[in-house]
Amino acid sequence: DPKAAQPLLEAVWRSFLPYKVLAFTGTPGSLEGIVPWTKDRPLLEGKPTAYVCRNFTCRLPTTERSKMMELLGAP
C-alpha cells in the first residue's frame, strides 16, 4: 500500500543522504531482475519494511521510520 509506505519514503526524501540508493517495490518479485538483492525481502507483519544494507550486508529489517533513519546514519 503506497499510502502506508509514505512515512518511510518521506523521511528518506527529506534527508540529505548522498550515495544512498532507494529501491521501492509494491509487488513481491517485481524488481528481482533489475535489483537481485530485493529477492527474499518480505514485509514484516504486512507493513512497509525498510532493509538498510551496507557493504553487501543488510541489517535487520524495520518498519519504524526512526529506526530506519538511525540505520541510515541520518541526523
mmCIF file of the N, C-alpha and C atoms, coordinates in Angstrom:
data_MODEL
# 
_entry.id   MODEL 
# 
loop_
_atom_site.group_PDB 
_atom_site.id 
_atom_site.type_symbol 
_atom_site.label_atom_id 
_atom_site.label_alt_id 
_atom_site.label_comp_id 
_atom_site.label_asym_id 
_atom_site.label_entity_id 
_atom_site.label_seq_id 
_atom_site.pdbx_PDB_ins_code 
_atom_site.Cartn_x 
_atom_site.Cartn_y 
_atom_site.Cartn_z 
_atom_site.occupancy 
_atom_site.B_iso_or_equiv 
_atom_site.pdbx_formal_charge 
_atom_site.auth_seq_id 
_atom_site.auth_comp_id 
_atom_site.auth_asym_id 
_atom_site.auth_atom_id 
_atom_site.pdbx_PDB_model_num 
ATOM 1   N N  . ASP A 1 1  ? 0.842  -1.181  0.000   1.00 0.00 ? 1  ASP A N  1 
ATOM 2   C CA . ASP A 1 1  ? 0.000  0.000   0.000   1.00 0.00 ? 1  ASP A CA 1 
ATOM 3   C C  . ASP A 1 1  ? 0.888  1.245   0.000   1.00 0.00 ? 1  ASP A C  1 
ATOM 4   N N  . PRO A 1 2  ? 0.893  1.989   -1.080  1.00 0.00 ? 2  PRO A N  1 
ATOM 5   C CA . PRO A 1 2  ? 1.748  3.180   -1.155  1.00 0.00 ? 2  PRO A CA 1 
ATOM 6   C C  . PRO A 1 2  ? 1.493  4.196   -0.045  1.00 0.00 ? 2  PRO A C  1 
ATOM 7   N N  . LYS A 1 3  ? 0.247  4.343   0.392   1.00 0.00 ? 3  LYS A N  1 
ATOM 8   C CA . LYS A 1 3  ? -0.046 5.294   1.468   1.00 0.00 ? 3  LYS A CA 1 
ATOM 9   C C  . LYS A 1 3  ? 0.598  4.862   2.774   1.00 0.00 ? 3  LYS A C  1 
ATOM 10  N N  . ALA A 1 4  ? 0.642  3.583   3.039   1.00 0.00 ? 4  ALA A N  1 
ATOM 11  C CA . ALA A 1 4  ? 1.255  3.092   4.268   1.00 0.00 ? 4  ALA A CA 1 
ATOM 12  C C  . ALA A 1 4  ? 2.767  3.300   4.250   1.00 0.00 ? 4  ALA A C  1 
ATOM 13  N N  . ALA A 1 5  ? 3.360  3.302   3.066   1.00 0.00 ? 5  ALA A N  1 
ATOM 14  C CA . ALA A 1 5  ? 4.812  3.488   2.934   1.00 0.00 ? 5  ALA A CA 1 
ATOM 15  C C  . ALA A 1 5  ? 5.222  4.953   2.974   1.00 0.00 ? 5  ALA A C  1 
ATOM 16  N N  . GLN A 1 6  ? 4.270  5.868   2.877   1.00 0.00 ? 6  GLN A N  1 
ATOM 17  C CA . GLN A 1 6  ? 4.572  7.298   2.815   1.00 0.00 ? 6  GLN A CA 1 
ATOM 18  C C  . GLN A 1 6  ? 5.489  7.792   3.937   1.00 0.00 ? 6  GLN A C  1 
ATOM 19  N N  . PRO A 1 7  ? 5.265  7.453   5.211   1.00 0.00 ? 7  PRO A N  1 
ATOM 20  C CA . PRO A 1 7  ? 6.157  7.957   6.259   1.00 0.00 ? 7  PRO A CA 1 
ATOM 21  C C  . PRO A 1 7  ? 7.621  7.551   6.059   1.00 0.00 ? 7  PRO A C  1 
ATOM 22  N N  . LEU A 1 8  ? 7.864  6.328   5.621   1.00 0.00 ? 8  LEU A N  1 
ATOM 23  C CA . LEU A 1 8  ? 9.237  5.885   5.380   1.00 0.00 ? 8  LEU A CA 1 
ATOM 24  C C  . LEU A 1 8  ? 9.836  6.636   4.194   1.00 0.00 ? 8  LEU A C  1 
ATOM 25  N N  . LEU A 1 9  ? 9.076  6.731   3.119   1.00 0.00 ? 9  LEU A N  1 
ATOM 26  C CA . LEU A 1 9  ? 9.576  7.407   1.922   1.00 0.00 ? 9  LEU A CA 1 
ATOM 27  C C  . LEU A 1 9  ? 9.843  8.887   2.173   1.00 0.00 ? 9  LEU A C  1 
ATOM 28  N N  . GLU A 1 10 ? 8.937  9.558   2.851   1.00 0.00 ? 10 GLU A N  1 
ATOM 29  C CA . GLU A 1 10 ? 9.114  10.983  3.125   1.00 0.00 ? 10 GLU A CA 1 
ATOM 30  C C  . GLU A 1 10 ? 10.343 11.243  3.991   1.00 0.00 ? 10 GLU A C  1 
ATOM 31  N N  . ALA A 1 11 ? 10.593 10.374  4.946   1.00 0.00 ? 11 ALA A N  1 
ATOM 32  C CA . ALA A 1 11 ? 11.775 10.537  5.804   1.00 0.00 ? 11 ALA A CA 1 
ATOM 33  C C  . ALA A 1 11 ? 13.053 10.466  4.977   1.00 0.00 ? 11 ALA A C  1 
ATOM 34  N N  . VAL A 1 12 ? 13.108 9.553   4.027   1.00 0.00 ? 12 VAL A N  1 
ATOM 35  C CA . VAL A 1 12 ? 14.292 9.428   3.176   1.00 0.00 ? 12 VAL A CA 1 
ATOM 36  C C  . VAL A 1 12 ? 14.393 10.622  2.227   1.00 0.00 ? 12 VAL A C  1 
ATOM 37  N N  . TRP A 1 13 ? 13.288 11.013  1.618   1.00 0.00 ? 13 TRP A N  1 
ATOM 38  C CA . TRP A 1 13 ? 13.301 12.115  0.654   1.00 0.00 ? 13 TRP A CA 1 
ATOM 39  C C  . TRP A 1 13 ? 13.673 13.446  1.294   1.00 0.00 ? 13 TRP A C  1 
ATOM 40  N N  . ARG A 1 14 ? 13.317 13.653  2.552   1.00 0.00 ? 14 ARG A N  1 
ATOM 41  C CA . ARG A 1 14 ? 13.579 14.917  3.231   1.00 0.00 ? 14 ARG A CA 1 
ATOM 42  C C  . ARG A 1 14 ? 14.995 15.016  3.791   1.00 0.00 ? 14 ARG A C  1 
ATOM 43  N N  . SER A 1 15 ? 15.727 13.941  3.769   1.00 0.00 ? 15 SER A N  1 
ATOM 44  C CA . SER A 1 15 ? 17.068 13.925  4.350   1.00 0.00 ? 15 SER A CA 1 
ATOM 45  C C  . SER A 1 15 ? 18.121 13.979  3.253   1.00 0.00 ? 15 SER A C  1 
ATOM 46  N N  . PHE A 1 16 ? 19.226 14.637  3.555   1.00 0.00 ? 16 PHE A N  1 
ATOM 47  C CA . PHE A 1 16 ? 20.352 14.648  2.637   1.00 0.00 ? 16 PHE A CA 1 
ATOM 48  C C  . PHE A 1 16 ? 21.151 13.377  2.898   1.00 0.00 ? 16 PHE A C  1 
ATOM 49  N N  . LEU A 1 17 ? 21.042 12.437  1.993   1.00 0.00 ? 17 LEU A N  1 
ATOM 50  C CA . LEU A 1 17 ? 21.690 11.137  2.143   1.00 0.00 ? 17 LEU A CA 1 
ATOM 51  C C  . LEU A 1 17 ? 22.476 10.816  0.869   1.00 0.00 ? 17 LEU A C  1 
ATOM 52  N N  . PRO A 1 18 ? 23.644 11.436  0.708   1.00 0.00 ? 18 PRO A N  1 
ATOM 53  C CA . PRO A 1 18 ? 24.419 11.176  -0.508  1.00 0.00 ? 18 PRO A CA 1 
ATOM 54  C C  . PRO A 1 18 ? 24.861 9.720   -0.578  1.00 0.00 ? 18 PRO A C  1 
ATOM 55  N N  . TYR A 1 19 ? 24.956 9.222   -1.788  1.00 0.00 ? 19 TYR A N  1 
ATOM 56  C CA . TYR A 1 19 ? 25.420 7.858   -2.054  1.00 0.00 ? 19 TYR A CA 1 
ATOM 57  C C  . TYR A 1 19 ? 24.476 6.788   -1.531  1.00 0.00 ? 19 TYR A C  1 
ATOM 58  N N  . LYS A 1 20 ? 23.217 7.133   -1.344  1.00 0.00 ? 20 LYS A N  1 
ATOM 59  C CA . LYS A 1 20 ? 22.223 6.156   -0.925  1.00 0.00 ? 20 LYS A CA 1 
ATOM 60  C C  . LYS A 1 20 ? 21.377 5.778   -2.128  1.00 0.00 ? 20 LYS A C  1 
ATOM 61  N N  . VAL A 1 21 ? 20.967 4.529   -2.173  1.00 0.00 ? 21 VAL A N  1 
ATOM 62  C CA . VAL A 1 21 ? 20.098 4.041   -3.229  1.00 0.00 ? 21 VAL A CA 1 
ATOM 63  C C  . VAL A 1 21 ? 18.817 3.553   -2.576  1.00 0.00 ? 21 VAL A C  1 
ATOM 64  N N  . LEU A 1 22 ? 17.698 3.985   -3.104  1.00 0.00 ? 22 LEU A N  1 
ATOM 65  C CA . LEU A 1 22 ? 16.402 3.567   -2.591  1.00 0.00 ? 22 LEU A CA 1 
ATOM 66  C C  . LEU A 1 22 ? 15.722 2.722   -3.653  1.00 0.00 ? 22 LEU A C  1 
ATOM 67  N N  . ALA A 1 23 ? 15.419 1.488   -3.306  1.00 0.00 ? 23 ALA A N  1 
ATOM 68  C CA . ALA A 1 23 ? 14.668 0.605   -4.210  1.00 0.00 ? 23 ALA A CA 1 
ATOM 69  C C  . ALA A 1 23 ? 13.325 0.346   -3.551  1.00 0.00 ? 23 ALA A C  1 
ATOM 70  N N  . PHE A 1 24 ? 12.269 0.736   -4.208  1.00 0.00 ? 24 PHE A N  1 
ATOM 71  C CA . PHE A 1 24 ? 10.923 0.604   -3.657  1.00 0.00 ? 24 PHE A CA 1 
ATOM 72  C C  . PHE A 1 24 ? 10.131 -0.328  -4.547  1.00 0.00 ? 24 PHE A C  1 
ATOM 73  N N  . THR A 1 25 ? 9.524  -1.319  -3.939  1.00 0.00 ? 25 THR A N  1 
ATOM 74  C CA . THR A 1 25 ? 8.705  -2.239  -4.712  1.00 0.00 ? 25 THR A CA 1 
ATOM 75  C C  . THR A 1 25 ? 7.370  -2.434  -4.022  1.00 0.00 ? 25 THR A C  1 
ATOM 76  N N  . GLY A 1 26 ? 6.319  -2.432  -4.790  1.00 0.00 ? 26 GLY A N  1 
ATOM 77  C CA . GLY A 1 26 ? 4.998  -2.649  -4.237  1.00 0.00 ? 26 GLY A CA 1 
ATOM 78  C C  . GLY A 1 26 ? 4.523  -4.068  -4.456  1.00 0.00 ? 26 GLY A C  1 
ATOM 79  N N  . THR A 1 27 ? 5.199  -4.776  -5.334  1.00 0.00 ? 27 THR A N  1 
ATOM 80  C CA . THR A 1 27 ? 4.810  -6.140  -5.662  1.00 0.00 ? 27 THR A CA 1 
ATOM 81  C C  . THR A 1 27 ? 6.000  -7.060  -5.459  1.00 0.00 ? 27 THR A C  1 
ATOM 82  N N  . PRO A 1 28 ? 5.874  -8.085  -4.602  1.00 0.00 ? 28 PRO A N  1 
ATOM 83  C CA . PRO A 1 28 ? 6.991  -9.012  -4.421  1.00 0.00 ? 28 PRO A CA 1 
ATOM 84  C C  . PRO A 1 28 ? 7.449  -9.582  -5.759  1.00 0.00 ? 28 PRO A C  1 
ATOM 85  N N  . GLY A 1 29 ? 8.752  -9.567  -5.973  1.00 0.00 ? 29 GLY A N  1 
ATOM 86  C CA . GLY A 1 29 ? 9.321  -10.118 -7.191  1.00 0.00 ? 29 GLY A CA 1 
ATOM 87  C C  . GLY A 1 29 ? 9.399  -9.153  -8.354  1.00 0.00 ? 29 GLY A C  1 
ATOM 88  N N  . SER A 1 30 ? 8.864  -7.942  -8.202  1.00 0.00 ? 30 SER A N  1 
ATOM 89  C CA . SER A 1 30 ? 8.814  -7.029  -9.341  1.00 0.00 ? 30 SER A CA 1 
ATOM 90  C C  . SER A 1 30 ? 10.159 -6.415  -9.707  1.00 0.00 ? 30 SER A C  1 
ATOM 91  N N  . LEU A 1 31 ? 11.119 -6.395  -8.795  1.00 0.00 ? 31 LEU A N  1 
ATOM 92  C CA . LEU A 1 31 ? 12.426 -5.808  -9.078  1.00 0.00 ? 31 LEU A CA 1 
ATOM 93  C C  . LEU A 1 31 ? 13.556 -6.829  -9.172  1.00 0.00 ? 31 LEU A C  1 
ATOM 94  N N  . GLU A 1 32 ? 13.279 -8.076  -8.958  1.00 0.00 ? 32 GLU A N  1 
ATOM 95  C CA . GLU A 1 32 ? 14.333 -9.094  -8.888  1.00 0.00 ? 32 GLU A CA 1 
ATOM 96  C C  . GLU A 1 32 ? 15.255 -9.114  -10.092 1.00 0.00 ? 32 GLU A C  1 
ATOM 97  N N  . GLY A 1 33 ? 14.724 -8.873  -11.278 1.00 0.00 ? 33 GLY A N  1 
ATOM 98  C CA . GLY A 1 33 ? 15.557 -8.902  -12.479 1.00 0.00 ? 33 GLY A CA 1 
ATOM 99  C C  . GLY A 1 33 ? 16.535 -7.747  -12.547 1.00 0.00 ? 33 GLY A C  1 
ATOM 100 N N  . ILE A 1 34 ? 16.152 -6.599  -11.985 1.00 0.00 ? 34 ILE A N  1 
ATOM 101 C CA . ILE A 1 34 ? 16.989 -5.408  -12.029 1.00 0.00 ? 34 ILE A CA 1 
ATOM 102 C C  . ILE A 1 34 ? 17.836 -5.265  -10.768 1.00 0.00 ? 34 ILE A C  1 
ATOM 103 N N  . VAL A 1 35 ? 17.231 -5.522  -9.625  1.00 0.00 ? 35 VAL A N  1 
ATOM 104 C CA . VAL A 1 35 ? 17.886 -5.381  -8.323  1.00 0.00 ? 35 VAL A CA 1 
ATOM 105 C C  . VAL A 1 35 ? 17.765 -6.725  -7.603  1.00 0.00 ? 35 VAL A C  1 
ATOM 106 N N  . PRO A 1 36 ? 18.681 -7.660  -7.879  1.00 0.00 ? 36 PRO A N  1 
ATOM 107 C CA . PRO A 1 36 ? 18.547 -9.021  -7.363  1.00 0.00 ? 36 PRO A CA 1 
ATOM 108 C C  . PRO A 1 36 ? 18.455 -9.125  -5.842  1.00 0.00 ? 36 PRO A C  1 
ATOM 109 N N  . TRP A 1 37 ? 19.034 -8.174  -5.121  1.00 0.00 ? 37 TRP A N  1 
ATOM 110 C CA . TRP A 1 37 ? 19.007 -8.287  -3.671  1.00 0.00 ? 37 TRP A CA 1 
ATOM 111 C C  . TRP A 1 37 ? 17.644 -7.977  -3.066  1.00 0.00 ? 37 TRP A C  1 
ATOM 112 N N  . THR A 1 38 ? 16.658 -7.609  -3.891  1.00 0.00 ? 38 THR A N  1 
ATOM 113 C CA . THR A 1 38 ? 15.309 -7.413  -3.361  1.00 0.00 ? 38 THR A CA 1 
ATOM 114 C C  . THR A 1 38 ? 14.576 -8.744  -3.189  1.00 0.00 ? 38 THR A C  1 
ATOM 115 N N  . LYS A 1 39 ? 15.132 -9.791  -3.743  1.00 0.00 ? 39 LYS A N  1 
ATOM 116 C CA . LYS A 1 39 ? 14.522 -11.114 -3.594  1.00 0.00 ? 39 LYS A CA 1 
ATOM 117 C C  . LYS A 1 39 ? 14.589 -11.525 -2.123  1.00 0.00 ? 39 LYS A C  1 
ATOM 118 N N  . ASP A 1 40 ? 13.572 -12.168 -1.667  1.00 0.00 ? 40 ASP A N  1 
ATOM 119 C CA . ASP A 1 40 ? 13.518 -12.659 -0.286  1.00 0.00 ? 40 ASP A CA 1 
ATOM 120 C C  . ASP A 1 40 ? 13.612 -11.539 0.737   1.00 0.00 ? 40 ASP A C  1 
ATOM 121 N N  . ARG A 1 41 ? 13.015 -10.404 0.450   1.00 0.00 ? 41 ARG A N  1 
ATOM 122 C CA . ARG A 1 41 ? 12.938 -9.299  1.405   1.00 0.00 ? 41 ARG A CA 1 
ATOM 123 C C  . ARG A 1 41 ? 11.450 -9.042  1.676   1.00 0.00 ? 41 ARG A C  1 
ATOM 124 N N  . PRO A 1 42 ? 10.836 -9.856  2.530   1.00 0.00 ? 42 PRO A N  1 
ATOM 125 C CA . PRO A 1 42 ? 9.388  -9.741  2.751   1.00 0.00 ? 42 PRO A CA 1 
ATOM 126 C C  . PRO A 1 42 ? 9.019  -8.576  3.664   1.00 0.00 ? 42 PRO A C  1 
ATOM 127 N N  . LEU A 1 43 ? 7.744  -8.247  3.663   1.00 0.00 ? 43 LEU A N  1 
ATOM 128 C CA . LEU A 1 43 ? 7.211  -7.269  4.596   1.00 0.00 ? 43 LEU A CA 1 
ATOM 129 C C  . LEU A 1 43 ? 7.191  -7.897  5.989   1.00 0.00 ? 43 LEU A C  1 
ATOM 130 N N  . LEU A 1 44 ? 7.362  -7.084  7.006   1.00 0.00 ? 44 LEU A N  1 
ATOM 131 C CA . LEU A 1 44 ? 7.221  -7.550  8.382   1.00 0.00 ? 44 LEU A CA 1 
ATOM 132 C C  . LEU A 1 44 ? 5.806  -7.234  8.845   1.00 0.00 ? 44 LEU A C  1 
ATOM 133 N N  . GLU A 1 45 ? 5.095  -8.242  9.277   1.00 0.00 ? 45 GLU A N  1 
ATOM 134 C CA . GLU A 1 45 ? 3.724  -8.084  9.767   1.00 0.00 ? 45 GLU A CA 1 
ATOM 135 C C  . GLU A 1 45 ? 2.832  -7.350  8.765   1.00 0.00 ? 45 GLU A C  1 
ATOM 136 N N  . GLY A 1 46 ? 3.117  -7.507  7.485   1.00 0.00 ? 46 GLY A N  1 
ATOM 137 C CA . GLY A 1 46 ? 2.322  -6.879  6.439   1.00 0.00 ? 46 GLY A CA 1 
ATOM 138 C C  . GLY A 1 46 ? 2.516  -5.380  6.307   1.00 0.00 ? 46 GLY A C  1 
ATOM 139 N N  . LYS A 1 47 ? 3.524  -4.822  6.998   1.00 0.00 ? 47 LYS A N  1 
ATOM 140 C CA . LYS A 1 47 ? 3.780  -3.379  6.974   1.00 0.00 ? 47 LYS A CA 1 
ATOM 141 C C  . LYS A 1 47 ? 4.922  -3.057  6.018   1.00 0.00 ? 47 LYS A C  1 
ATOM 142 N N  . PRO A 1 48 ? 4.952  -1.835  5.471   1.00 0.00 ? 48 PRO A N  1 
ATOM 143 C CA . PRO A 1 48 ? 6.113  -1.418  4.672   1.00 0.00 ? 48 PRO A CA 1 
ATOM 144 C C  . PRO A 1 48 ? 7.378  -1.601  5.505   1.00 0.00 ? 48 PRO A C  1 
ATOM 145 N N  . THR A 1 49 ? 8.385  -2.181  4.896   1.00 0.00 ? 49 THR A N  1 
ATOM 146 C CA . THR A 1 49 ? 9.589  -2.578  5.621   1.00 0.00 ? 49 THR A CA 1 
ATOM 147 C C  . THR A 1 49 ? 10.829 -2.018  4.950   1.00 0.00 ? 49 THR A C  1 
ATOM 148 N N  . ALA A 1 50 ? 11.723 -1.483  5.771   1.00 0.00 ? 50 ALA A N  1 
ATOM 149 C CA . ALA A 1 50 ? 12.993 -0.946  5.264   1.00 0.00 ? 50 ALA A CA 1 
ATOM 150 C C  . ALA A 1 50 ? 14.104 -1.944  5.546   1.00 0.00 ? 50 ALA A C  1 
ATOM 151 N N  . TYR A 1 51 ? 14.897 -2.212  4.519   1.00 0.00 ? 51 TYR A N  1 
ATOM 152 C CA . TYR A 1 51 ? 16.099 -3.032  4.632   1.00 0.00 ? 51 TYR A CA 1 
ATOM 153 C C  . TYR A 1 51 ? 17.275 -2.115  4.339   1.00 0.00 ? 51 TYR A C  1 
ATOM 154 N N  . VAL A 1 52 ? 18.082 -1.859  5.338   1.00 0.00 ? 52 VAL A N  1 
ATOM 155 C CA . VAL A 1 52 ? 19.233 -0.977  5.171   1.00 0.00 ? 52 VAL A CA 1 
ATOM 156 C C  . VAL A 1 52 ? 20.466 -1.863  5.045   1.00 0.00 ? 52 VAL A C  1 
ATOM 157 N N  . CYS A 1 53 ? 21.130 -1.746  3.902   1.00 0.00 ? 53 CYS A N  1 
ATOM 158 C CA . CYS A 1 53 ? 22.284 -2.600  3.610   1.00 0.00 ? 53 CYS A CA 1 
ATOM 159 C C  . CYS A 1 53 ? 23.516 -1.733  3.372   1.00 0.00 ? 53 CYS A C  1 
ATOM 160 N N  . ARG A 1 54 ? 24.644 -2.260  3.785   1.00 0.00 ? 54 ARG A N  1 
ATOM 161 C CA . ARG A 1 54 ? 25.913 -1.559  3.616   1.00 0.00 ? 54 ARG A CA 1 
ATOM 162 C C  . ARG A 1 54 ? 26.990 -2.607  3.365   1.00 0.00 ? 54 ARG A C  1 
ATOM 163 N N  . ASN A 1 55 ? 27.818 -2.379  2.352   1.00 0.00 ? 55 ASN A N  1 
ATOM 164 C CA . ASN A 1 55 ? 28.902 -3.305  2.020   1.00 0.00 ? 55 ASN A CA 1 
ATOM 165 C C  . ASN A 1 55 ? 28.416 -4.744  1.864   1.00 0.00 ? 55 ASN A C  1 
ATOM 166 N N  . PHE A 1 56 ? 27.325 -4.906  1.134   1.00 0.00 ? 56 PHE A N  1 
ATOM 167 C CA . PHE A 1 56 ? 26.766 -6.214  0.793   1.00 0.00 ? 56 PHE A CA 1 
ATOM 168 C C  . PHE A 1 56 ? 26.184 -6.969  1.987   1.00 0.00 ? 56 PHE A C  1 
ATOM 169 N N  . THR A 1 57 ? 25.923 -6.267  3.095   1.00 0.00 ? 57 THR A N  1 
ATOM 170 C CA . THR A 1 57 ? 25.326 -6.886  4.276   1.00 0.00 ? 57 THR A CA 1 
ATOM 171 C C  . THR A 1 57 ? 24.140 -6.042  4.717   1.00 0.00 ? 57 THR A C  1 
ATOM 172 N N  . CYS A 1 58 ? 23.002 -6.711  4.934   1.00 0.00 ? 58 CYS A N  1 
ATOM 173 C CA . CYS A 1 58 ? 21.806 -5.992  5.365   1.00 0.00 ? 58 CYS A CA 1 
ATOM 174 C C  . CYS A 1 58 ? 21.621 -6.115  6.871   1.00 0.00 ? 58 CYS A C  1 
ATOM 175 N N  . ARG A 1 59 ? 21.214 -5.006  7.469   1.00 0.00 ? 59 ARG A N  1 
ATOM 176 C CA . ARG A 1 59 ? 20.866 -5.002  8.887   1.00 0.00 ? 59 ARG A CA 1 
ATOM 177 C C  . ARG A 1 59 ? 19.496 -5.630  9.036   1.00 0.00 ? 59 ARG A C  1 
ATOM 178 N N  . LEU A 1 60 ? 19.070 -5.854  10.267  1.00 0.00 ? 60 LEU A N  1 
ATOM 179 C CA . LEU A 1 60 ? 17.736 -6.401  10.489  1.00 0.00 ? 60 LEU A CA 1 
ATOM 180 C C  . LEU A 1 60 ? 16.703 -5.410  9.945   1.00 0.00 ? 60 LEU A C  1 
ATOM 181 N N  . PRO A 1 61 ? 15.666 -5.895  9.296   1.00 0.00 ? 61 PRO A N  1 
ATOM 182 C CA . PRO A 1 61 ? 14.661 -5.003  8.723   1.00 0.00 ? 61 PRO A CA 1 
ATOM 183 C C  . PRO A 1 61 ? 13.865 -4.296  9.817   1.00 0.00 ? 61 PRO A C  1 
ATOM 184 N N  . THR A 1 62 ? 13.289 -3.159  9.448   1.00 0.00 ? 62 THR A N  1 
ATOM 185 C CA . THR A 1 62 ? 12.469 -2.410  10.395  1.00 0.00 ? 62 THR A CA 1 
ATOM 186 C C  . THR A 1 62 ? 11.268 -1.804  9.692   1.00 0.00 ? 62 THR A C  1 
ATOM 187 N N  . THR A 1 63 ? 10.214 -1.613  10.455  1.00 0.00 ? 63 THR A N  1 
ATOM 188 C CA . THR A 1 63 ? 9.025  -0.943  9.950   1.00 0.00 ? 63 THR A CA 1 
ATOM 189 C C  . THR A 1 63 ? 8.906  0.454   10.555  1.00 0.00 ? 63 THR A C  1 
ATOM 190 N N  . GLU A 1 64 ? 9.847  0.812   11.418  1.00 0.00 ? 64 GLU A N  1 
ATOM 191 C CA . GLU A 1 64 ? 9.807  2.094   12.121  1.00 0.00 ? 64 GLU A CA 1 
ATOM 192 C C  . GLU A 1 64 ? 10.675 3.141   11.413  1.00 0.00 ? 64 GLU A C  1 
ATOM 193 N N  . ARG A 1 65 ? 10.081 4.299   11.179  1.00 0.00 ? 65 ARG A N  1 
ATOM 194 C CA . ARG A 1 65 ? 10.791 5.378   10.494  1.00 0.00 ? 65 ARG A CA 1 
ATOM 195 C C  . ARG A 1 65 ? 12.039 5.803   11.256  1.00 0.00 ? 65 ARG A C  1 
ATOM 196 N N  . SER A 1 66 ? 11.943 5.982   12.571  1.00 0.00 ? 66 SER A N  1 
ATOM 197 C CA . SER A 1 66 ? 13.086 6.449   13.356  1.00 0.00 ? 66 SER A CA 1 
ATOM 198 C C  . SER A 1 66 ? 14.228 5.438   13.338  1.00 0.00 ? 66 SER A C  1 
ATOM 199 N N  . LYS A 1 67 ? 13.906 4.161   13.394  1.00 0.00 ? 67 LYS A N  1 
ATOM 200 C CA . LYS A 1 67 ? 14.948 3.123   13.347  1.00 0.00 ? 67 LYS A CA 1 
ATOM 201 C C  . LYS A 1 67 ? 15.598 3.088   11.976  1.00 0.00 ? 67 LYS A C  1 
ATOM 202 N N  . MET A 1 68 ? 14.801 3.231   10.918  1.00 0.00 ? 68 MET A N  1 
ATOM 203 C CA . MET A 1 68 ? 15.342 3.248   9.567   1.00 0.00 ? 68 MET A CA 1 
ATOM 204 C C  . MET A 1 68 ? 16.349 4.396   9.413   1.00 0.00 ? 68 MET A C  1 
ATOM 205 N N  . MET A 1 69 ? 15.967 5.579   9.892   1.00 0.00 ? 69 MET A N  1 
ATOM 206 C CA . MET A 1 69 ? 16.836 6.739   9.766   1.00 0.00 ? 69 MET A CA 1 
ATOM 207 C C  . MET A 1 69 ? 18.113 6.557   10.588  1.00 0.00 ? 69 MET A C  1 
ATOM 208 N N  . GLU A 1 70 ? 17.998 5.938   11.751  1.00 0.00 ? 70 GLU A N  1 
ATOM 209 C CA . GLU A 1 70 ? 19.177 5.636   12.567  1.00 0.00 ? 70 GLU A CA 1 
ATOM 210 C C  . GLU A 1 70 ? 20.127 4.703   11.809  1.00 0.00 ? 70 GLU A C  1 
ATOM 211 N N  . LEU A 1 71 ? 19.572 3.670   11.191  1.00 0.00 ? 71 LEU A N  1 
ATOM 212 C CA . LEU A 1 71 ? 20.387 2.723   10.422  1.00 0.00 ? 71 LEU A CA 1 
ATOM 213 C C  . LEU A 1 71 ? 21.043 3.391   9.222   1.00 0.00 ? 71 LEU A C  1 
ATOM 214 N N  . LEU A 1 72 ? 20.377 4.381   8.651   1.00 0.00 ? 72 LEU A N  1 
ATOM 215 C CA . LEU A 1 72 ? 20.931 5.120   7.511   1.00 0.00 ? 72 LEU A CA 1 
ATOM 216 C C  . LEU A 1 72 ? 21.996 6.127   7.940   1.00 0.00 ? 72 LEU A C  1 
ATOM 217 N N  . GLY A 1 73 ? 22.084 6.374   9.242   1.00 0.00 ? 73 GLY A N  1 
ATOM 218 C CA . GLY A 1 73 ? 23.052 7.354   9.722   1.00 0.00 ? 73 GLY A CA 1 
ATOM 219 C C  . GLY A 1 73 ? 22.607 8.781   9.483   1.00 0.00 ? 73 GLY A C  1 
ATOM 220 N N  . ALA A 1 74 ? 21.301 8.980   9.384   1.00 0.00 ? 74 ALA A N  1 
ATOM 221 C CA . ALA A 1 74 ? 20.751 10.321  9.140   1.00 0.00 ? 74 ALA A CA 1 
ATOM 222 C C  . ALA A 1 74 ? 20.635 11.079  10.456  1.00 0.00 ? 74 ALA A C  1 
ATOM 223 N N  . PRO A 1 75 ? 20.851 12.379  10.395  1.00 0.00 ? 75 PRO A N  1 
ATOM 224 C CA . PRO A 1 75 ? 20.734 13.190  11.629  1.00 0.00 ? 75 PRO A CA 1 
ATOM 225 C C  . PRO A 1 75 ? 19.297 13.314  12.112  1.00 0.00 ? 75 PRO A C  1 
# 
